[in-house]
Amino acid sequence: SMGMHFQEISKNNTGRNSCGFWHMFRRMLPNEKDEVPAETIGSDNITSNEVGKKSKSKSSQRDLPTERKLPKGKTTKSELIEAAAAKESMSKEGMPGPSDCVACNAPKISIDRPPCIDNYDSSNVNRPSMRELIGLKKTNENEAAMKGRTESCSTTLTLKSIDRTTGTFGWITGVLLRCILGILGATLFLRMSWLGGQAGLLLGMCVILLSFVVAILTAISMSAIATNGEVKGGGCYYLISRSLGPEFGGSIGLIFYVANTVNASMNCVGLAEAAVFVLKGYGWKLIDGDINDVRIYAFAVCLLLQCIIFIGTQFESKTQILLLVSLTLAIATNIVGTFLPPSTYQAERGITGYSWATTYANLLPDFRNGQTFITVFGVYFPAMTGIMAGASMSGDLKDPSTSIPRGTILAIVITTCVYAIAMVLTTITVVRDATGVSLPQFSDVTGRFIPPKCATTFTCPYGIANDYQIMLLQGAFTPLVIMGIFASTLSSASGCLIGAPRVFQALCGDGIYPYLEFFGKGHGSHNEPYRAYVVTFIIASVMIFIGDLNVISIIITNFFLAAFAITNFACFDATQANSPGFRPGFRFYNKWLSLFGSVLCISMMFMLSWVTALITFGIFVLLFIYIRTNKSDINWGSSTQANSYRNALMGLLKLSQIEEHVKNYRPQLLVLTGNPSARQDLVDFAYGISKGQNLMICGHVVPYPPSVAATACIKKLNVDFTQWLNEHRIKAFYCAVANRSLRSGVQSLLQTVGLGKMQPNILLMGFKMAWLNKCVSDMDELKDYIGVIRDAFESNMSLCIFRNKNDGFDQSINLQSPDDYLFLQLPDLMLSDSKSSLSDDFSRGEQHKAKRPTTPTNTSKLFSRASKAPENFFPMTQLPLQFSANSRNPSTSSGPFMKDPSLKRQKRTTTKFTTKIKDGVIDVWWLYDDGGLTLLVPYLLSCQASYLQGSKLRFFTISHNPMNINEEHEKMERLLKKFRMDFSQVTVLCDEVEQELYQETEDEYNEMLKVITSREDIVSKQLLVSSEMKTRKLLRSRELLLEYSSLSSLVVVTLPVAHKELVASPLYLLWLELLSRDLPPTLLVRGNQTSVLTFYS
């Protein structure tokens, strides 16, 4: 049998692990391509006898083909056979089964896999989903969720092209040497003596120490960020962008790239200066032996370096070793030269050898030609910018997370010591001023240095304050010093010309700047940025023609300080966010030190040149705004996002401790929109109230019983509709619950929606258009709707019911096919039966329009007075209804609306509550005192960011006593002024009880009453009798509404409240019908009898 055969093989392979047994066993199995559901694995459907039979019948087939892809959730019979046989034989021998093998390519009986590093790579996630583990069908939800947690598709180019396996450099060759060569540039041999001459020994050391502090703090912050996960190519840009987000990274990345490019120009100019000086000593010159020669030599050096770099970084890396050796020899020969007795030629140029008199003379500062401590710092600091040379090569490092901190910090310490030694040696061995003709003079009495006469006019040609080439004169062997100058400048320039294009390549490859993606493409196995090389060379060449090293250094110092400031802030921000994802391997950092480093860099920027600092910040802000406005869908899990969560959490916790006050009242809406995309008008109208400044939640009761499937569907709906709200620029939340009963679902929403003090206090729902038909066809559904109203009252919630004239809100019939917009339809398993109480979901179903005959105008009992000038009063028949052309809603021209001849009609409907109305009028019928919500809501609708912005507010109220109309009018005006409500008109109407109703009104009422009383179990006669007086008042109110507000832009009416038995009956819906039928869009508002307005400051 197969089991016996396997035992024989196992005996012959003792000492091997279970993987070896499993592979040998698999090679013996036949090749069956018949597919069997994967759920049968491990079941009793396939017995060991069946395994033996099937294996014998196919014994001629011994070798399986290479691994092939199978449909998801399927496996072949042969794999089932081998799995069952292996399990049976191994259980007899007491050996572990195949599922116990960690690194095995064999088919797995259990798909629950052991930990694997590949599963944590965003580009290769093979971990089974939870649904697969419990035996359910795989869905795309896991993939969508994973996509939200990983880097977006826009980074695919960078991540794939700069893979971690392509790194070739260790921490010494890739970081330490590059940083040393990048830091030891032209400043070392050409400006350190000048720095000592200007600032003196003490302040010169302060300049070096200050630069060291800035550099080491930045390196520590950079190390913390670099060790918080794998680092790809891009150096400083990559670190900042992945920490603070694309806005910060893209802005400072471009500035950092330009600064590095200009730094290359500075070093080329420094080399050219030395070359011109040496050649001038031999009487050689190209043009003028001055700045023009410097420009030509610098350009030639830049071109030569670029050609070397084009050959490849490997060749350049070898040249770096030679440059380092030359630089070391130059430094050594310069140190040796200080111990040698100066020659007459050297002494005439200020070299005295080690002397206390020289040291004392150079101890304190002597700034000249407008130089200050800050300007001297500005000349020296660009030397320390080479600390980013190693980070810029992060894509070429074997282990960036370890190499960057180790190599960078050590390089800063070494190079700072070298710079300090160079400055100290020159200040204690060379005087400030020398004539070049006579020897330096010292007093016979005090022994102090006596400055020559030219020192008083600052015209001496030699000395450390005047001659940039002192270190060249002081060296023991001048050719070695010249070689060192060439090595230092060439190494720094080449480092910048290599690192800068890689930063630019990563920046362009991420797609942050859409029009620069062309330069993000790399070439070859090492992803060489040839296109970025060309751009870098052009920019460097342009800056070379400035020709003055001091001027160039001042330009780039601000750029580098800005980059360092953002790097320090990135570390502080990531630490301050307290995100569990920020776990740097480098432990020697502190968020307050990082913040201090950031503030120090910014302070130095403004002290150096406030004009340049403002220009730098202006460029940064413009780039930041551009990226924020035009960025693609990029998600790098930045600390900015972590801070958003933390700030929101802290804000909610703090808010929960604040006692509510009427002055801080905010309307927080729970809008029963159902499917928001199908009821966009209701969503847009509600957003006109919230405006993104108040809480708005779109509630949706999914017609399905609560279950696991319903939960999965709701999660999908949450993702889709949240995206839909964002695309339509609606600042609101979406919340769904699964329940077959509308009322039970809304009860769940009322109980659970919100967090802390951020809980809805107003329930906004659409008016049920087909309620009268439901009295006959589906009373259960109608009871659910009425029950929602009652529950809102009993929950002490304010209630708003909005009626869109006689049209309703449901636009789903005008949408394209559900296949194109699947999120508009629930999945098949979520669909309820036709008797569901949510079959119309508030506004689906039959829509009807009823025209009412025009009611004659009767103003005999109207008392009206304009609150302002008389010309502000105008008859209702002259209200203009004009719409502007602009609209916030983007879905009218694209999205879920059909492109057919009815588009114009549909566009007008769907943008009704987003298109601003010119000269709009809002009529407010404040019939009952509900706490002021009836006044507050229309006021908010008349403010900015609403389709009724700038509309005039007209207030109406009804008096039942004709004798007190004047008094009530004055009280109403006085109250509105105390509430600081801008109104154009206040009208008090008289409602006499004995006044007869119009026949049309009575006919309408009787017609609807006949329907709701067709069954005694709907509305009892006793209820009709007890509410007769209230009904009559509402009928009269209806006549007044039609008479004075039939042409308004919006009508806001206080919602009447009755006894709970009446509210629970269709008679209450009849009341609402009377107050809203045949009117413009009407909002019925009822506060919870708590004041929302106050006239106290």
HELIX and SHEET records of a PDB file:
HELIX    1   1 MET A    2  ASN A   12  1                                  11    
HELIX    2   2 SER A   18  MET A   28  1                                  11    
HELIX    3   3 ALA A   38  THR A   40  5                                   3    
HELIX    4   4 SER A   48  SER A   57  1                                  10    
HELIX    5   5 LYS A   77  GLU A   93  1                                  17    
HELIX    6   6 PRO A   98  ASP A  100  5                                   3    
HELIX    7   7 ILE A  117  TYR A  120  5                                   4    
HELIX    8   8 MET A  130  LEU A  133  1                                   4    
HELIX    9   9 GLU A  141  ARG A  149  1                                   9    
HELIX   10  10 CYS A  153  THR A  155  5                                   3    
HELIX   11  11 THR A  156  SER A  161  1                                   6    
HELIX   12  12 ARG A  164  THR A  166  5                                   3    
HELIX   13  13 TRP A  171  TRP A  171  1                                   1    
HELIX   14  14 ILE A  172  LEU A  176  3                                   5    
HELIX   15  15 LEU A  177  ILE A  183  1                                   7    
HELIX   16  16 ALA A  186  LEU A  190  1                                   5    
HELIX   17  17 MET A  192  ALA A  226  1                                  35    
HELIX   18  18 CYS A  236  LEU A  244  1                                   9    
HELIX   19  19 PRO A  246  GLY A  281  1                                  36    
HELIX   20  20 ILE A  291  ILE A  311  1                                  21    
HELIX   21  21 THR A  313  PHE A  339  1                                  27    
HELIX   22  22 THR A  344  GLU A  348  1                                   5    
HELIX   23  23 TRP A  356  ALA A  361  1                                   6    
HELIX   24  24 PHE A  373  TYR A  380  1                                   8    
HELIX   25  25 PHE A  381  MET A  388  5                                   8    
HELIX   26  26 ALA A  389  SER A  392  1                                   4    
HELIX   27  27 SER A  394  ASP A  396  5                                   3    
HELIX   28  28 PRO A  400  THR A  427  1                                  28    
HELIX   29  29 LYS A  453  ALA A  455  5                                   3    
HELIX   30  30 ILE A  470  GLN A  474  1                                   5    
HELIX   31  31 THR A  478  GLY A  509  1                                  32    
HELIX   32  32 PRO A  514  GLY A  520  5                                   7    
HELIX   33  33 TYR A  530  ILE A  544  1                                  15    
HELIX   34  34 LEU A  549  GLN A  576  1                                  28    
HELIX   35  35 LYS A  591  LEU A  608  1                                  18    
HELIX   36  36 TRP A  610  ASN A  630  1                                  21    
HELIX   37  37 SER A  639  SER A  656  1                                  18    
HELIX   38  38 VAL A  662  ASN A  664  5                                   3    
HELIX   39  39 PRO A  676  ALA A  678  5                                   3    
HELIX   40  40 GLN A  680  SER A  690  1                                  11    
HELIX   41  41 VAL A  708  GLU A  727  1                                  20    
HELIX   42  42 LEU A  742  THR A  752  1                                  11    
HELIX   43  43 TRP A  771  SER A  777  1                                   7    
HELIX   44  44 MET A  779  GLU A  794  1                                  16    
HELIX   45  45 SER A  812  ASN A  814  5                                   3    
HELIX   46  46 LEU A  822  LEU A  824  5                                   3    
HELIX   47  47 ASP A  828  MET A  830  5                                   3    
HELIX   48  48 PRO A  870  ASN A  872  5                                   3    
HELIX   49  49 MET A  876  GLN A  878  5                                   3    
HELIX   50  50 PRO A  890  THR A  892  5                                   3    
HELIX   51  51 LEU A  903  THR A  910  1                                   8    
HELIX   52  52 LEU A  933  LEU A  941  1                                   9    
HELIX   53  53 PRO A  962  ASN A  964  5                                   3    
HELIX   54  54 ILE A  965  LYS A  978  1                                  14    
HELIX   55  55 GLN A  999  ILE A 1012  1                                  14    
HELIX   56  56 LYS A 1021  SER A 1026  1                                   6    
HELIX   57  57 GLU A 1028  TYR A 1044  1                                  17    
HELIX   58  58 LYS A 1060  VAL A 1063  1                                   4    
HELIX   59  59 PRO A 1066  SER A 1076  1                                  11    
SHEET    1   A 2 GLU A  35  PRO A  37  0                                        
SHEET    2   A 2 LYS A  74  THR A  76 -1                                        
SHEET    1   B 2 GLN A 441  PHE A 442  0                                        
SHEET    2   B 2 PHE A 449  ILE A 450 -1                                        
SHEET    1   C11 PHE A 733  ALA A 738  0                                        
SHEET    2   C11 MET A 696  VAL A 702  1                                        
SHEET    3   C11 LEU A 669  LEU A 672  1                                        
SHEET    4   C11 ILE A 762  GLY A 766  1                                        
SHEET    5   C11 SER A 798  ARG A 803  1                                        
SHEET    6   C11 THR A1082  ARG A1086 -1                                        
SHEET    7   C11 LEU A1050  THR A1054  1                                        
SHEET    8   C11 VAL A 921  TRP A 925  1                                        
SHEET    9   C11 LYS A 952  SER A 959  1                                        
SHEET   10   C11 GLN A 985  CYS A 990  1                                        
SHEET   11   C11 LEU A 862  ARG A 865 -1                                        
SHEET    1   D 2 GLN A 882  PHE A 883  0                                        
SHEET    2   D 2 ILE A 917  LYS A 918 -1                                        
END                                                                             
